[in-house]
Amino acid sequence: MSSKTNQTLQPSIKNAQDLIGKLCDSRFAYFDNKAQMYKYKLRPVLIIGVEKEKLPCDITVFPVSKVSRSENIHKDFDYPLTQEYHSSLNLKYDPSYVRVHKVTTIHSKDISFNYTNSCLNTEYPQVLSEIVEKFHEFSGSLF
C-alpha cells in the first residue's frame, strides 16, 4: 500500500479514537523460511487502541488470521469469527480468529483505511465485549 494513498485518507479521519473497534487491513511482516527473508502480507486487524487523537500515530491491534493448524488455536484466547454468525465482516477465511494473545503495535502508515471490513462497536457490540473480556483475562495472566 502506498504511503501517498494512505496520506490522502488519514486527514479525513477526524479523531483516531473513532478507529477503535474497526477491522482494517494492515501490512504485516513475516519471515519466509524458503526464501530466508522477510516479506509482507496484508491481513485484517482489529484496532483496540491509538496513541494520539490524530493520525499519524501508533495503533494497537489484535491480528485476525486463519489458523491453518488446529493445534495452533489457543482455546482461550483465539476468538472465532465465522461466516455463519458474522457475515457482514466479509472476512476472507471462515473461520478467522481474533488473536487476543498476540497484541501488536503498528504505525498508522501500515494500515489501509480505504477498506474497512466492519466496526464491531456498532455491528457486533457483544462480540467486542467478549473480546475485551478475553484480553483482560489474558493480560491478567501475565507476570
N, CA, C and O of each residue as an XYZ file, in Angstrom:
572
protein
N       0.861     -1.149      0.000
C       0.000      0.000      0.000
C       0.901      1.202      0.000
O       1.863      1.258      0.766
N       0.616      2.146     -0.826
C       1.497      3.287     -0.948
C       1.216      4.299      0.141
O       0.078      4.467      0.581
N       2.280      4.976      0.570
C       2.084      5.980      1.613
C       1.311      7.169      1.068
O       0.625      7.860      1.821
N       1.414      7.417     -0.247
C       0.664      8.519     -0.842
C      -0.840      8.276     -0.688
O      -1.581      9.190     -0.324
N      -1.287      7.064     -0.960
C      -2.701      6.724     -0.813
C      -3.137      6.900      0.629
O      -4.194      7.472      0.892
N      -2.334      6.416      1.563
C      -2.691      6.491      2.968
C      -2.694      7.933      3.460
O      -3.523      8.289      4.298
N      -1.783      8.775      2.960
C      -1.739     10.167      3.382
C      -3.015     10.891      2.991
O      -3.492     11.741      3.742
N      -3.571     10.577      1.842
C      -4.798     11.249      1.426
C      -5.998     10.768      2.236
O      -6.986     11.492      2.352
N      -5.932      9.574      2.790
C      -7.053      9.048      3.559
C      -7.007      9.489      5.018
O      -8.058      9.713      5.619
N      -5.834      9.616      5.592
C      -5.721      9.931      7.002
C      -6.356     11.263      7.384
O      -7.000     11.317      8.432
N      -6.220     12.360      6.602
C      -6.837     13.609      7.027
C      -8.361     13.534      7.140
O      -8.956     14.325      7.872
N      -8.999     12.613      6.441
C     -10.454     12.512      6.522
C     -10.918     11.894      7.841
O     -12.101     11.973      8.172
N     -10.023     11.293      8.586
C     -10.353     10.723      9.883
C     -10.165     11.829     10.917
O      -9.042     12.265     11.172
N     -11.260     12.276     11.505
C     -11.238     13.416     12.428
C     -10.557     13.069     13.748
O      -9.750     13.847     14.257
N     -10.875     11.921     14.292
C     -10.347     11.531     15.581
C      -9.904     10.073     15.505
O     -10.700      9.188     15.192
N      -8.648      9.838     15.791
C      -8.119      8.474     15.708
C      -8.862      7.519     16.645
O      -8.928      6.319     16.375
N      -9.416      8.033     17.732
C     -10.180      7.205     18.666
C     -11.360      6.521     17.975
O     -11.800      5.452     18.399
N     -11.877      7.150     16.896
C     -13.004      6.568     16.162
C     -12.642      5.251     15.478
O     -13.528      4.512     15.049
N     -11.348      4.955     15.375
C     -10.906      3.715     14.742
C     -11.032      2.507     15.665
O     -11.046      1.372     15.190
N     -11.124      2.729     16.960
C     -11.169      1.616     17.906
C     -12.427      0.786     17.664
O     -13.541      1.307     17.598
N     -12.211     -0.520     17.534
C     -13.306     -1.446     17.265
C     -13.471     -1.765     15.790
O     -14.286     -2.616     15.435
N     -12.707     -1.093     14.910
C     -12.817     -1.345     13.471
C     -11.870     -2.455     13.041
O     -10.791     -2.634     13.607
N     -12.300     -3.193     12.027
C     -11.433     -4.148     11.351
C     -10.918     -3.469     10.092
O     -11.699     -3.018      9.254
N      -9.600     -3.399      9.966
C      -8.961     -2.795      8.785
C      -7.894     -3.748      8.276
O      -7.510     -4.694      8.964
N      -7.425     -3.491      7.074
C      -6.305     -4.271      6.553
C      -4.999     -3.591      6.932
O      -4.907     -2.363      6.955
N      -3.993     -4.404      7.228
C      -2.697     -3.884      7.626
C      -1.588     -4.662      6.941
O      -1.733     -5.840      6.615
N      -0.484     -3.974      6.734
C       0.718     -4.618      6.187
C       1.465     -5.247      7.351
O       1.813     -4.566      8.315
N       1.713     -6.557      7.259
C       2.394     -7.301      8.311
C       3.642     -7.967      7.753
O       3.609     -8.569      6.679
N       4.730     -7.855      8.482
C       5.967     -8.542      8.098
C       5.921     -9.982      8.607
O       5.390    -10.261      9.682
N       6.484    -10.878      7.819
C       6.646    -12.266      8.260
C       7.929    -12.808      7.646
O       8.392    -12.303      6.623
N       8.501    -13.829      8.262
C       9.738    -14.417      7.756
C       9.394    -15.608      6.882
O       8.740    -16.546      7.337
N       9.827    -15.577      5.630
C       9.624    -16.669      4.681
C      10.823    -17.617      4.800
O      11.928    -17.287      4.371
N      10.591    -18.798      5.389
C      11.680    -19.751      5.596
C      12.311    -20.215      4.293
O      13.528    -20.381      4.218
N      11.495    -20.426      3.266
C      12.034    -20.904      1.985
C      12.941    -19.869      1.346
O      14.018    -20.208      0.856
N      12.519    -18.613      1.345
C      13.310    -17.545      0.734
C      14.358    -16.987      1.694
O      15.249    -16.245      1.280
N      14.253    -17.343      2.978
C      15.162    -16.844      4.012
C      15.228    -15.321      4.050
O      16.301    -14.720      4.115
N      14.023    -14.714      4.006
C      13.948    -13.257      4.067
C      12.578    -12.824      4.582
O      11.617    -13.593      4.576
N      12.521    -11.581      5.023
C      11.239    -11.028      5.449
C      10.433    -10.592      4.241
O      10.965    -10.015      3.293
N       9.140    -10.877      4.292
C       8.202    -10.443      3.263
C       7.015     -9.805      3.971
O       6.927     -9.820      5.198
N       6.105     -9.247      3.182
C       4.942     -8.587      3.750
C       3.672     -9.181      3.163
O       3.637     -9.633      2.019
N       2.623     -9.162      3.994
C       1.312     -9.575      3.521
C       0.275     -8.653      4.146
O       0.507     -8.062      5.201
N      -0.869     -8.536      3.483
C      -1.989     -7.800      4.067
C      -2.798     -8.766      4.907
O      -3.067     -9.894      4.494
N      -3.177     -8.318      6.072
C      -4.038     -9.132      6.907
C      -4.958     -8.205      7.677
O      -4.595     -7.064      7.965
N      -6.134     -8.681      8.007
C      -7.030     -7.852      8.802
C      -6.536     -7.751     10.247
O      -5.909     -8.666     10.780
N      -6.840     -6.616     10.852
C      -6.530     -6.393     12.260
C      -7.735     -5.736     12.917
O      -8.502     -5.028     12.265
N      -7.891     -5.973     14.188
C      -8.905     -5.301     14.985
C      -8.198     -4.219     15.782
O      -7.323     -4.519     16.594
N      -8.568     -2.961     15.558
C      -7.937     -1.841     16.250
C      -8.512     -1.747     17.656
O      -9.726     -1.675     17.845
N      -7.596     -1.750     18.656
C      -8.041     -1.705     20.053
C      -7.511     -0.484     20.797
O      -7.934     -0.226     21.924
N      -6.604      0.267     20.198
C      -6.065      1.440     20.873
C      -5.295      2.322     19.915
O      -4.761      1.850     18.912
N      -5.241      3.615     20.232
C      -4.473      4.577     19.434
C      -3.629      5.424     20.369
O      -4.026      5.701     21.500
N      -2.472      5.828     19.891
C      -1.521      6.581     20.703
C      -1.962      8.031     20.903
O      -1.782      8.596     21.982
N      -2.538      8.626     19.864
C      -2.910     10.038     19.901
C      -4.317     10.212     19.354
O      -4.922      9.265     18.853
N      -4.826     11.420     19.454
C      -6.148     11.714     18.897
C      -6.110     11.871     17.384
O      -7.120     11.650     16.717
N      -4.954     12.251     16.828
C      -4.851     12.491     15.390
C      -3.809     11.563     14.783
O      -2.853     11.149     15.439
N      -4.024     11.249     13.511
C      -3.064     10.449     12.763
C      -2.031     11.393     12.166
O      -2.342     12.562     11.941
N      -0.840     10.940     11.908
C      -0.310      9.581     12.091
C       0.053      9.316     13.549
O       0.382     10.227     14.309
N      -0.020      8.043     13.908
C       0.359      7.620     15.257
C       0.485      6.096     15.286
O       0.168      5.409     14.315
N       0.952      5.595     16.417
C       0.983      4.148     16.617
C      -0.415      3.672     16.984
O      -1.168      4.362     17.673
N      -0.741      2.479     16.508
C      -2.053      1.893     16.733
C      -1.861      0.484     17.284
O      -1.056     -0.291     16.768
N      -2.604      0.164     18.330
C      -2.533     -1.158     18.943
C      -3.652     -2.016     18.378
O      -4.805     -1.589     18.308
N      -3.297     -3.235     17.974
C      -4.245     -4.104     17.269
C      -4.134     -5.549     17.766
O      -3.142     -5.960     18.369
N      -5.194     -6.286     17.483
C      -5.152     -7.743     17.532
C      -5.125     -8.210     16.084
O      -5.981     -7.791     15.305
N      -4.178     -9.063     15.690
C      -4.226     -9.643     14.347
C      -5.453    -10.541     14.207
O      -5.916    -11.135     15.181
N      -5.962    -10.631     13.004
C      -7.072    -11.529     12.689
C      -6.551    -12.475     11.615
O      -6.124    -12.024     10.552
N      -6.580    -13.781     11.873
C      -5.964    -14.734     10.963
C      -6.785    -15.989     10.796
O      -7.615    -16.347     11.632
N      -6.518    -16.644      9.678
C      -6.945    -18.033      9.604
C      -5.866    -18.778     10.378
O      -4.704    -18.372     10.360
N      -6.215    -19.815     11.029
C      -5.213    -20.621     11.720
C      -5.275    -21.979     11.045
O      -6.207    -22.754     11.259
N      -4.270    -22.253     10.226
C      -4.285    -23.446      9.376
C      -4.208    -24.750     10.162
O      -4.815    -25.749      9.777
N      -3.478    -24.736     11.240
C      -3.290    -25.956     12.015
C      -4.053    -25.839     13.330
O      -3.796    -24.937     14.128
N      -4.978    -26.743     13.546
C      -5.856    -26.658     14.715
C      -5.087    -26.674     16.033
O      -5.556    -26.116     17.024
N      -3.920    -27.301     16.058
C      -3.146    -27.330     17.311
C      -2.588    -25.941     17.657
O      -2.127    -25.721     18.777
N      -2.630    -25.015     16.708
C      -2.161    -23.653     16.971
C      -3.273    -22.711     17.437
O      -3.014    -21.540     17.718
N      -4.492    -23.208     17.519
C      -5.605    -22.402     18.007
C      -5.569    -22.430     19.531
O      -5.614    -23.496     20.146
N      -5.488    -21.255     20.127
C      -5.500    -21.175     21.590
C      -6.956    -21.198     22.043
O      -7.735    -20.310     21.697
N      -7.316    -22.208     22.810
C      -8.727    -22.410     23.174
C      -9.308    -21.246     23.963
O     -10.517    -21.019     23.913
N      -8.479    -20.502     24.691
C      -8.987    -19.397     25.489
C      -8.848    -18.034     24.820
O      -9.662    -17.143     25.062
N      -7.837    -17.861     23.989
C      -7.507    -16.517     23.527
C      -7.518    -16.319     22.013
O      -7.051    -15.285     21.534
N      -8.028    -17.265     21.260
C      -8.301    -17.071     19.831
C      -9.820    -17.021     19.687
O     -10.506    -18.026     19.868
N     -10.329    -15.843     19.362
C     -11.786    -15.664     19.286
C     -12.248    -15.909     17.849
O     -11.828    -15.188     16.944
N     -13.111    -16.920     17.615
C     -13.525    -17.251     16.249
C     -14.570    -16.282     15.690
O     -15.535    -15.931     16.368
N     -14.362    -15.868     14.467
C     -15.348    -15.109     13.696
C     -15.732    -15.980     12.518
O     -14.872    -16.362     11.724
N     -17.020    -16.302     12.393
C     -17.466    -17.217     11.351
C     -18.438    -16.531     10.398
O     -19.101    -15.554     10.748
N     -18.502    -17.059      9.213
C     -19.438    -16.555      8.211
C     -20.878    -16.707      8.701
O     -21.721    -15.847      8.442
N     -21.151    -17.788      9.398
C     -22.500    -18.058      9.891
C     -22.988    -16.975     10.857
O     -24.131    -16.526     10.760
N     -22.128    -16.557     11.786
C     -22.545    -15.610     12.819
C     -22.071    -14.176     12.603
O     -22.571    -13.256     13.250
N     -21.108    -13.979     11.695
C     -20.520    -12.652     11.498
C     -20.399    -12.341     10.006
O     -19.350    -11.896      9.541
N     -21.463    -12.574      9.272
C     -21.414    -12.488      7.807
C     -21.080    -11.099      7.276
O     -20.489    -10.989      6.202
N     -21.435    -10.053      7.981
C     -21.183     -8.705      7.460
C     -19.719     -8.290      7.550
O     -19.350     -7.233      7.037
N     -18.881     -9.094      8.186
C     -17.465     -8.743      8.298
C     -16.696     -8.961      7.005
O     -15.627     -8.382      6.816
N     -17.221     -9.780      6.121
C     -16.573    -10.043      4.824
C     -15.120    -10.492      4.957
O     -14.253    -10.059      4.199
N     -14.872    -11.354      5.921
C     -13.518    -11.869      6.088
C     -13.223    -12.926      5.030
O     -14.109    -13.658      4.589
N     -11.967    -12.984      4.640
C     -11.553    -13.876      3.561
C     -11.618    -15.357      3.962
O     -11.913    -16.215      3.129
N     -11.345    -15.650      5.227
C     -11.299    -17.044      5.671
C     -12.392    -17.321      6.702
O     -12.697    -16.484      7.552
N     -12.962    -18.499      6.604
C     -14.009    -18.920      7.523
C     -13.591    -20.240      8.163
O     -13.520    -21.250      7.464
N     -13.316    -20.270      9.447
C     -13.347    -19.142     10.362
C     -12.055    -18.336     10.313
O     -11.029    -18.801      9.817
N     -12.130    -17.128     10.836
C     -10.960    -16.299     11.115
C     -10.929    -16.112     12.621
O     -11.969    -16.165     13.278
N      -9.750    -15.894     13.168
C      -9.607    -15.791     14.618
C      -8.996    -14.455     15.010
O      -7.977    -14.038     14.457
N      -9.633    -13.785     15.976
C      -9.032    -12.608     16.590
C      -8.033    -13.155     17.600
O      -8.409    -13.841     18.551
N      -6.745    -12.845     17.385
C      -5.670    -13.410     18.207
C      -5.424    -12.505     19.417
O      -4.502    -11.689     19.416
N      -6.253    -12.661     20.438
C      -6.249    -11.790     21.612
C      -4.905    -11.838     22.345
O      -4.512    -10.858     22.977
N      -4.209    -12.952     22.266
C      -2.922    -13.108     22.954
C      -1.741    -12.674     22.082
O      -0.591    -12.942     22.430
N      -2.009    -12.015     20.966
C      -0.953    -11.568     20.055
C      -1.030    -10.053     19.850
O      -0.807     -9.568     18.741
N      -1.338     -9.319     20.893
C      -1.488     -7.868     20.799
C      -0.218     -7.274     20.173
O       0.898     -7.654     20.526
N      -0.409     -6.344     19.246
C       0.681     -5.804     18.445
C       0.487     -4.306     18.258
O      -0.642     -3.817     18.206
N       1.587     -3.589     18.158
C       1.516     -2.165     17.848
C       2.122     -1.942     16.468
O       3.221     -2.414     16.175
N       1.393     -1.217     15.628
C       1.863     -0.893     14.280
C       1.628      0.594     14.048
O       0.853      1.230     14.762
N       2.295      1.130     13.060
C       2.119      2.547     12.743
C       0.952      2.706     11.776
O       0.691      1.834     10.947
N       0.264      3.815     11.895
C      -0.911      4.055     11.050
C      -0.579      4.030      9.566
O      -1.460      3.760      8.750
N       0.660      4.304      9.195
C       1.027      4.266      7.768
C       0.933      2.847      7.200
O       0.884      2.667      5.983
N       0.908      1.853      8.069
C       0.810      0.464      7.622
C      -0.618     -0.067      7.616
O      -0.837     -1.260      7.408
N      -1.585      0.809      7.843
C      -2.990      0.401      7.852
C      -3.711      1.050      6.680
O      -3.532      2.236      6.403
N      -4.516      0.269      6.010
C      -5.343      0.770      4.914
C      -6.704      1.163      5.472
O      -7.472      0.316      5.929
N      -6.988      2.455      5.428
C      -8.268      2.946      5.936
C      -9.309      3.019      4.830
O     -10.479      3.281      5.110
N      -8.913      2.792      3.577
C      -9.898      2.876      2.494
C     -10.756      1.625      2.414
O     -11.800      1.637      1.762
N     -10.344      0.563      3.053
C     -11.153     -0.651      3.093
C     -11.308     -1.046      4.549
O     -10.383     -1.604      5.139
N     -12.423     -0.775      5.117
C     -12.700     -1.154      6.493
C     -13.764     -2.236      6.451
O     -14.874     -2.015      5.968
N     -13.415     -3.397      6.956
C     -14.361     -4.515      6.942
C     -15.620     -4.189      7.720
O     -16.734     -4.376      7.231
N     -15.434     -3.704      8.928
C     -16.587     -3.530      9.789
C     -16.174     -2.806     11.050
O     -14.989     -2.633     11.335
N     -17.156     -2.398     11.783
C     -16.933     -1.822     13.101
C     -17.664     -2.695     14.106
O     -18.895     -2.709     14.146
N     -16.917     -3.415     14.906
C     -17.544     -4.306     15.882
C     -18.363     -3.521     16.901
O     -19.340     -4.042     17.439
N     -17.975     -2.266     17.176
C     -18.739     -1.438     18.129
C     -20.205     -1.353     17.734
O     -21.089     -1.428     18.589
N     -20.462     -1.197     16.446
C     -21.840     -0.984     16.002
C     -22.509     -2.250     15.496
O     -23.702     -2.447     15.727
N     -21.770     -3.112     14.812
C     -22.384     -4.299     14.215
C     -22.452     -5.497     15.152
O     -23.420     -6.257     15.125
N     -21.428     -5.665     15.976
C     -21.369     -6.814     16.882
C     -20.844     -6.371     18.247
O     -19.779     -6.823     18.667
N     -21.569     -5.499     18.947
C     -21.055     -4.996     20.226
C     -20.823     -6.095     21.261
O     -19.899     -5.988     22.067
N     -21.643     -7.153     21.259
C     -21.455     -8.250     22.210
C     -20.154     -8.996     21.922
O     -19.456     -9.417     22.844
N     -19.833     -9.157     20.639
C     -18.585     -9.815     20.255
C     -17.401     -8.996     20.756
O     -16.465     -9.547     21.335
N     -17.439     -7.679     20.536
C     -16.347     -6.823     21.006
C     -16.226     -6.913     22.521
O     -15.114     -6.960     23.047
N     -17.324     -6.937     23.214
C     -17.312     -7.056     24.675
C     -16.652     -8.368     25.114
O     -15.879     -8.385     26.071
N     -16.956     -9.460     24.418
C     -16.359    -10.757     24.747
C     -14.858    -10.757     24.452
O     -14.082    -11.354     25.198
N     -14.447    -10.093     23.374
C     -13.024    -10.000     23.028
C     -12.289     -9.185     24.097
O     -11.197     -9.561     24.522
N     -12.881     -8.080     24.527
C     -12.282     -7.255     25.589
C     -12.141     -8.075     26.866
O     -11.112     -8.009     27.538
N     -13.165     -8.840     27.198
C     -13.120     -9.690     28.393
C     -11.980    -10.706     28.294
O     -11.253    -10.934     29.261
N     -11.834    -11.317     27.105
C     -10.752    -12.285     26.905
C      -9.390    -11.604     27.040
O      -8.455    -12.197     27.579
N      -9.268    -10.365     26.556
C      -7.993     -9.668     26.680
C      -7.678     -9.373     28.147
O      -6.529     -9.513     28.566
N      -8.665     -8.971     28.925
C      -8.439     -8.732     30.352
C      -7.993    -10.020     31.040
O      -7.115    -10.005     31.903
N      -8.602    -11.116     30.652
C      -8.228    -12.425     31.201
C      -6.783    -12.751     30.825
O      -6.003    -13.199     31.665
N      -6.432    -12.522     29.559
C      -5.070    -12.807     29.097
C      -4.053    -11.912     29.802
O      -3.060    -12.400     30.341
N      -4.305    -10.591     29.797
C      -3.331     -9.670     30.383
C      -3.177     -9.895     31.885
O      -2.104     -9.665     32.441
N      -4.246    -10.344     32.540
C      -4.159    -10.661     33.964
C      -3.317    -11.888     34.240
O      -2.866    -12.087     35.368
N      -3.097    -12.716     33.226
C      -2.291    -13.927     33.419
C      -0.803    -13.673     33.217
O       0.014    -14.566     33.439
N      -0.443    -12.450     32.794
C       0.977    -12.128     32.574
C       1.646    -11.743     33.887
O       1.001    -11.233     34.803
N       2.923    -11.990     33.964
C       3.756    -11.660     35.125
C       3.331    -12.494     36.282
O       3.900    -12.380     37.368
